[in-house]
Amino acid sequence: MLAARALSDRFDRVIVVERDTLPETPSVRWCVPQGRHAHVLTVRGKEIMGELFPGFVDELIDHGAPTGDQLADFRLVFDGRRWARGRCGVRPVLVSRPFLEWHLRSRLESISNVELIDRCSVHTIALDPVDRAVTGVLVYDGKDGTERRPIPADLLVDASGRSSKVHKLLELEGFAEPEEQRMSIRLTYATRRYRREPSHLQGDIGLLVEASPRNPRSGFLLAQEDNSWIVTLAGYGDDAPPLDEDRFVGFAASLPASELAELLRNAEPLGPSVHYRVPSTVRRRFTGAQLPRGYLPFGDTICSFNPVYGQGMSVAALEALVLRDCCAGNEDTLAYRFLRGIEPILDEAWSMSAESDLRMPVVEGDRSVQTRLMNAYLGMLYRAGVGDPRVGAAFARVVHLLDRPESLMRPTMFARVMWGSARLGLSTKSGDRDSLSGTSARQRVVS
């Protein structure tokens, strides 16, 4: 949808082909199983959506989406330590994936030269037999999915995600498959929704507990529209969260934030728990690959991150801005310029995600000297955030894609991290490490 909006100012007609049935109200779709789980829209992603669709963010808030300051209205726990509260000016909007998607689609459908076709799937890419450029697609259409018809196109944007089959279709046409970088993370989600009461968390709108090397489990409690909570528990490797109610709460109790399990024991569930597994993260190197003119990969088709870090939607939004700018140039080189233009964005986001994943012993991958140094510094930053809200504010700006990661290494911030980490280290006895990580070895086995 973001790609369609970016193209709508340049092309006479933009057609979005969707294999799923598009609902008339905000609801989870069968083809988007991850839509049942917690989503985070970074502030930068929020800003871009507001730029592409003016007034969009206010619309979300007017329809009940909670918003608040990342340090003042959220409880944050990193490496088993609770961060200092404060105000940082970083204000995310909390929405469910179906709610965000439905409002975005409603805006897109109001654009006169954009058409959305649901219950329609791409079967074949049509190429010119002489210059091998894209001329359109052959789709299966209709309620039973058996009607075949061509859709002509000058440009084909492949936004079908990590499971995209389009590059496989191109391989059948003689184009080499792009080089693929894959990292096995073996992440499992379990999510359940609950009724949100005014007394919960004393009015705070979120609790985020990040996984640590000693306890590779995380938990996210986020306020949503319609006075509800979404609770997503996650674990790496064998630390997969269970679905049955008692063990789901028991998993939450193994996290270093006792109020999470306490809330779950007393809150009203709004449905059963659901699973989602992410075996690996993937980046496809399309830039150096031979591609037919008129084919442009987009979003998760190029790079799918660990969803724990909430980068996917916002990186797609950043890509949409690049795509919009590329439309001003030569159409024949549009895809090449787009892929070159998004490389720095993907390099940075992939590095942040992959290096954080490599902190977990269960994650397979090359731990270079640079990765080990960066993760050692990240551990010190997490310790410094316990007593210094300015460290937390700087980190929040990076997480929400407002500042570059290098900003955390500036001399003044580096000094704060070093001092804050050393100060906490002096005040913490070595025998307290299990209490800081939030779970003992016995608790990990039992839960």
Secondary structure, 3 states (H helix, E strand, C coil): CHHHHHHCCCCCCEEEECCCCCCCCCCCCCCCHHHHCCCCECHHHHHHHHHHCCCHHHHHHHCCCCECCCCCCEEEEECCEECCCCCCCCCCECCCHHHHHHHHHHHHHCCCCEEEECCCEEEEEEECCCCCCEEEEEEEECCCCCEEEEEECCCEEECCCCCCCHHHHHHHCCCCCCEEEEEEEEEEEEEEEEECCCCHHHHCCEEEECCCCCCCEEEEEEEECCCEEEEEEEEECCCCCCCCHHHHHHHHHCCCCHHHHHHHHHCCECCCCEEEEEEEEEEEECCCCCCCCCEEECHHHCEECCHHHCCHHHHHHHHHHHHHHHCCCCHHHHHHHHHHHHHHHHHHHHHHHHHHHCCCCCCCCCCCHHHHHHHHHHHHHHHHCCCCHHHHHHHHHHHCCCCCHHHHHCHHHHHHHHHHHHHHHHHCCHHHHHHHHCCCHHHHHHC
